[in-house]
Amino acid sequence: MFLKVLSSVLVVASGCAGCTIFYPTVQAGPKFRVRVEDRGRPIKGLRLKIADREAVTRADGVAVFSGMKSGLFLLTVGHDAGIPDGVNLDIQTQGPSDITVPLKWPVIAPVPVRSMKGIMQSPWSLPGPSQPLLSLDLLEGISGSVIENQHSDGTGRFNFINVAPGLYFLRVNPTRLKGGQQIEGMIAVAVDPSAPADSLDLELGWTSCGLGYTDRNKCSHSELEVEQLCGQVSDTTGAVIADADILLYDSGEMPKLIERMRSDGAGAFGPFKSVAGTYQLVVSSGGFTVLRRSVRSALLASLLQGA
């Protein structure tokens, strides 16, 4: 969905098509190796399981499997964020034995942060204490074992205290959202005292491919400056969106709704009356992700400065 505000264009992704996963097939004999790396760095101590066989990666990231029965087996790491890397292993008695199967883990680069606290903005939620309470598990990265569980509050905030540096996963347990949709999945997080951000600021998304998220710490938080807050709502094809809900909130920690309107038959809205200062503009319409943007009236700001 596109929101046009005077000369500025803001983009919100529309729905995703069905998600199909294809893993390559690799032939191997009863004995073979698996090497697991994280962006070129070997992963030590990761437990892998294929059928009734288990192996643990060494310091060089390699795990050795032997005595495998013939058959077709899926090889992935048991816990990961996003769609895990994997291969279909076609094990044959006379298959090649001198092979090493590479795997990347975690597939999505961990979010670097100095502490395991922050906020998760749920899809389609509005500012303020309107967030669904998310059940969150903190998992140790290598073993995947649960360290602690807690719920986010009504604003999406959470805080796991005294978490040592290292790799972790935040698991969002199945949560029913507005409209009956369910969200769940895992997010890789690297706690690092030298990370640029102190806390997590994630905007969650959901498609048929699973849980996705945007690290808002990496996004530009520049304000959109306009003389008059009005515009038009349209989708990615340029078709106008009528009856979209457009809301204006103040910029406080617990945002309050200032004004509300709907786009007309041509997708147009505005102008808003209360634009003296900085606000959060929120646009929502069925089937689209909620759009949020900080806005400020340049005209009124200049008038106030000259007053």
C-alpha positions as CSV (number, residue, x, y, z in Angstrom):
1,M,0.0,0.0,0.0
2,F,1.3,3.5,-0.9
3,L,0.5,6.5,1.1
4,K,1.2,9.8,-0.7
5,V,1.6,12.9,1.4
6,L,2.1,15.9,-0.8
7,S,5.5,15.1,-2.6
8,S,6.5,12.2,-0.3
9,V,5.7,8.6,-1.0
10,L,5.6,6.0,1.8
11,V,5.6,2.3,1.1
12,V,3.9,-0.6,2.9
13,A,4.3,-4.2,1.6
14,S,1.2,-6.0,0.5
15,G,0.4,-9.7,1.1
16,C,2.7,-12.5,0.1
17,A,1.9,-15.5,-2.1
18,G,2.1,-19.0,-0.8
19,C,5.5,-20.2,0.4
20,T,7.1,-23.3,-1.1
21,I,10.4,-24.6,0.1
22,F,12.7,-26.6,-2.1
23,Y,15.9,-28.2,-0.7
24,P,18.6,-29.6,-2.9
25,T,19.2,-33.4,-3.0
26,V,22.8,-34.6,-2.2
27,Q,23.9,-38.2,-2.6
28,A,26.1,-39.7,0.1
29,G,27.3,-43.0,1.5
30,P,26.6,-44.3,5.0
31,K,29.5,-42.0,6.3
32,F,29.7,-38.3,5.5
33,R,30.5,-34.9,7.1
34,V,28.3,-31.9,7.8
35,R,30.0,-28.4,8.3
36,V,27.9,-25.7,9.9
37,E,29.0,-22.0,9.6
38,D,27.7,-18.6,10.6
39,R,28.7,-16.3,7.8
40,G,32.1,-18.0,7.5
41,R,32.6,-18.7,11.2
42,P,32.5,-22.4,12.3
43,I,29.8,-23.3,14.9
44,K,31.0,-25.5,17.7
45,G,28.8,-27.7,19.9
46,L,25.7,-27.7,17.7
47,R,23.8,-31.0,17.9
48,L,22.6,-32.4,14.6
49,K,20.1,-35.3,14.2
50,I,19.3,-37.4,11.1
51,A,16.9,-40.2,11.6
52,D,18.3,-42.3,14.5
53,R,21.8,-40.8,14.3
54,E,23.2,-37.8,16.2
55,A,26.4,-35.9,16.0
56,V,27.9,-32.7,17.5
57,T,29.9,-30.2,15.6
58,R,33.6,-29.8,16.5
59,A,35.6,-26.6,16.9
60,D,35.9,-26.6,13.1
61,G,32.2,-26.7,12.7
62,V,32.2,-30.3,11.4
63,A,30.0,-33.2,12.5
64,V,30.6,-36.7,11.3
65,F,27.8,-39.2,10.6
66,S,28.4,-42.9,10.1
67,G,26.4,-46.1,9.9
68,M,23.5,-44.4,8.1
69,K,20.8,-46.6,6.6
70,S,19.8,-46.2,3.0
71,G,17.0,-43.8,2.3
72,L,16.0,-40.2,1.7
73,F,16.5,-37.9,4.8
74,L,16.0,-34.2,5.4
75,L,18.9,-32.5,7.1
76,T,18.4,-29.2,8.9
77,V,19.3,-27.6,12.2
78,G,16.5,-28.2,14.6
79,H,16.1,-24.6,15.8
80,D,16.6,-21.5,13.6
81,A,15.1,-18.1,12.8
82,G,13.2,-18.1,9.5
83,I,13.3,-20.9,7.0
84,P,16.2,-23.2,8.0
85,D,19.0,-24.1,5.6
86,G,18.9,-27.8,4.7
87,V,19.4,-30.6,2.1
88,N,17.7,-33.8,1.2
89,L,20.3,-36.6,1.8
90,D,19.9,-39.5,-0.5
91,I,21.9,-42.2,1.4
92,Q,23.0,-45.2,-0.6
93,T,25.2,-48.1,0.4
94,Q,27.6,-47.5,-2.4
95,G,27.2,-43.7,-2.3
96,P,30.2,-41.3,-2.1
97,S,31.8,-41.2,1.3
98,D,34.3,-38.3,1.0
99,I,31.7,-35.5,1.0
100,T,31.0,-32.5,3.3
101,V,27.5,-31.1,3.4
102,P,27.6,-27.3,4.1
103,L,24.9,-25.6,6.2
104,K,24.4,-22.0,7.2
105,W,23.1,-21.3,10.7
106,P,21.4,-19.2,11.7
107,V,20.0,-18.4,8.3
108,I,19.1,-14.8,9.2
109,A,21.9,-12.7,10.8
110,P,21.3,-12.2,14.5
111,V,20.1,-8.8,15.6
112,P,23.0,-7.2,17.6
113,V,22.0,-5.6,20.9
114,R,23.6,-4.8,24.3
115,S,20.7,-6.2,26.4
116,M,17.8,-8.6,26.0
117,K,15.1,-6.1,26.4
118,G,13.0,-3.9,24.0
119,I,9.8,-3.7,22.2
120,M,8.0,-5.8,19.6
121,Q,5.4,-4.0,17.5
122,S,2.8,-6.5,16.4
123,P,1.5,-6.3,12.8
124,W,-1.8,-4.4,12.4
125,S,-1.6,-3.0,16.0
126,L,-2.2,0.6,16.8
127,P,0.0,2.9,19.0
128,G,-0.5,2.8,22.8
129,P,-1.5,-0.1,25.1
130,S,-3.3,-2.0,22.3
131,Q,-0.7,-4.7,21.6
132,P,-1.6,-8.4,22.1
133,L,0.4,-9.9,25.0
134,L,3.1,-12.0,23.3
135,S,4.4,-15.1,25.1
136,L,8.2,-15.1,24.6
137,D,10.7,-17.8,25.3
138,L,14.4,-17.0,25.6
139,L,16.4,-19.9,24.1
140,E,20.2,-20.5,24.5
141,G,21.6,-20.3,21.0
142,I,23.6,-23.5,20.5
143,S,21.5,-25.9,22.6
144,G,18.1,-24.4,21.9
145,S,17.1,-25.0,25.5
146,V,14.6,-22.6,27.1
147,I,16.2,-20.3,29.7
148,E,13.2,-18.1,30.6
149,N,9.7,-17.3,29.6
150,Q,7.8,-14.0,29.9
151,H,5.0,-12.0,28.3
152,S,5.3,-8.6,26.7
153,D,3.1,-5.9,28.1
154,G,0.3,-4.0,26.3
155,T,2.8,-1.8,24.6
156,G,4.9,-4.7,23.3
157,R,7.7,-4.2,25.8
158,F,9.7,-7.0,27.4
159,N,12.9,-7.3,29.5
160,F,15.0,-10.4,30.2
161,I,17.4,-9.4,32.9
162,N,21.1,-10.2,33.3
163,V,21.5,-12.0,30.0
164,A,25.2,-12.8,29.4
165,P,26.8,-12.0,26.0
166,G,26.2,-14.7,23.4
167,L,23.8,-16.0,20.7
168,Y,20.2,-16.5,21.7
169,F,16.8,-16.9,20.0
170,L,13.6,-15.2,21.0
171,R,10.7,-17.5,20.3
172,V,7.3,-15.9,19.8
173,N,4.8,-18.6,20.9
174,P,1.5,-18.9,18.9
175,T,-0.5,-15.7,19.5
176,R,-3.9,-14.9,18.1
177,L,-4.0,-11.4,16.5
178,K,-6.9,-9.1,15.6
179,G,-8.9,-10.7,12.8
180,G,-8.1,-14.2,13.9
181,Q,-4.7,-14.5,12.3
182,Q,-2.0,-16.3,14.3
183,I,1.7,-15.3,14.6
184,E,4.6,-17.4,15.8
185,G,8.3,-17.9,15.0
186,M,11.9,-17.2,16.2
187,I,14.3,-14.3,16.0
188,A,18.1,-14.7,16.4
189,V,19.7,-12.2,18.7
190,A,23.4,-11.6,19.5
191,V,23.9,-9.9,22.9
192,D,27.2,-8.0,22.6
193,P,28.4,-5.2,24.9
194,S,29.8,-3.3,21.9
195,A,26.5,-3.4,19.8
196,P,25.3,0.0,18.6
197,A,21.8,-0.4,20.1
198,D,21.0,-0.9,23.8
199,S,17.6,-2.6,23.3
200,L,15.6,-4.3,20.6
201,D,13.1,-2.3,18.5
202,L,11.4,-4.8,16.2
203,E,8.4,-4.4,14.0
204,L,6.9,-7.9,13.4
205,G,5.4,-9.1,10.1
206,W,3.5,-12.2,9.1
207,T,3.2,-13.9,5.7
208,S,2.5,-17.5,4.6
209,C,6.3,-17.9,4.7
210,G,6.2,-17.4,8.5
211,L,7.4,-14.7,10.9
212,G,9.4,-11.7,9.6
213,Y,10.6,-8.6,11.3
214,T,12.2,-5.2,10.7
215,D,15.0,-4.0,12.9
216,R,13.9,-0.4,13.5
217,N,17.2,0.5,15.0
218,K,18.6,0.3,11.5
219,C,15.9,2.3,9.9
220,S,15.9,6.0,9.4
221,H,13.7,7.8,11.9
222,S,13.7,11.1,10.1
223,E,10.5,13.0,10.3
224,L,8.3,13.7,7.3
225,E,8.0,17.5,7.1
226,V,4.8,18.9,5.4
227,E,3.1,22.2,5.2
228,Q,-0.3,20.6,5.2
229,L,-1.0,17.0,6.2
230,C,-3.2,15.5,3.5
231,G,-2.7,12.9,0.8
232,Q,-4.0,9.8,-1.0
233,V,-3.8,6.1,-0.2
234,S,-3.2,3.6,-3.0
235,D,-1.9,0.1,-3.4
236,T,1.3,-1.1,-5.2
237,T,-0.5,-1.0,-8.6
238,G,-1.6,2.6,-8.1
239,A,-5.2,1.6,-7.4
240,V,-6.7,3.9,-4.8
241,I,-7.7,2.6,-1.4
242,A,-11.1,3.9,-0.3
243,D,-12.3,3.8,3.3
244,A,-8.7,3.4,4.7
245,D,-8.5,4.3,8.4
246,I,-6.1,7.3,9.0
247,L,-5.2,8.2,12.5
248,L,-3.0,10.9,14.1
249,Y,-1.4,10.3,17.4
250,D,0.7,12.5,19.6
251,S,4.4,11.6,20.0
252,G,4.3,10.7,23.7
253,E,5.5,7.4,25.3
254,M,1.9,6.4,25.6
255,P,0.5,7.9,22.4
256,K,-3.0,9.4,22.5
257,L,-5.3,9.6,19.5
258,I,-5.7,13.3,18.3
259,E,-7.7,13.0,15.1
260,R,-9.2,10.3,12.9
261,M,-10.5,10.2,9.4
262,R,-11.1,7.9,6.5
263,S,-10.0,8.1,2.9
264,D,-12.8,9.0,0.4
265,G,-13.8,7.1,-2.8
266,A,-10.7,8.5,-4.5
267,G,-8.4,7.4,-1.7
268,A,-7.9,11.1,-0.6
269,F,-7.8,12.3,3.0
270,G,-7.1,15.4,5.0
271,P,-6.2,18.0,5.8
272,F,-5.8,17.3,9.5
273,K,-6.5,20.2,11.8
274,S,-4.1,19.3,14.7
275,V,-0.7,19.5,13.1
276,A,1.1,21.9,15.5
277,G,4.1,19.7,16.4
278,T,5.3,16.2,15.8
279,Y,2.9,13.3,15.5
280,Q,2.6,9.6,14.6
281,L,0.6,9.1,11.4
282,V,-1.0,5.6,11.2
283,V,-2.8,4.2,8.1
284,S,-4.6,0.9,8.1
285,S,-6.7,-1.0,5.6
286,G,-7.8,-4.6,5.5
287,G,-5.3,-6.9,3.9
288,F,-2.3,-4.5,4.3
289,T,0.3,-4.0,7.0
290,V,-0.2,-1.0,9.2
291,L,1.8,2.1,8.1
292,R,3.4,4.2,10.8
293,R,5.3,7.4,10.2
294,S,6.5,10.4,12.3
295,V,5.3,13.7,10.7
296,R,5.8,17.4,11.5
297,S,4.3,20.5,10.0
298,A,7.2,22.6,8.7
299,L,5.0,25.6,8.2
300,L,3.6,25.6,11.7
301,A,7.0,24.9,13.1
302,S,8.5,27.9,11.4
303,L,5.5,30.1,12.5
304,L,6.0,28.9,16.1
305,Q,9.7,29.7,16.0
306,G,9.0,33.2,14.8
307,A,6.3,33.9,17.4
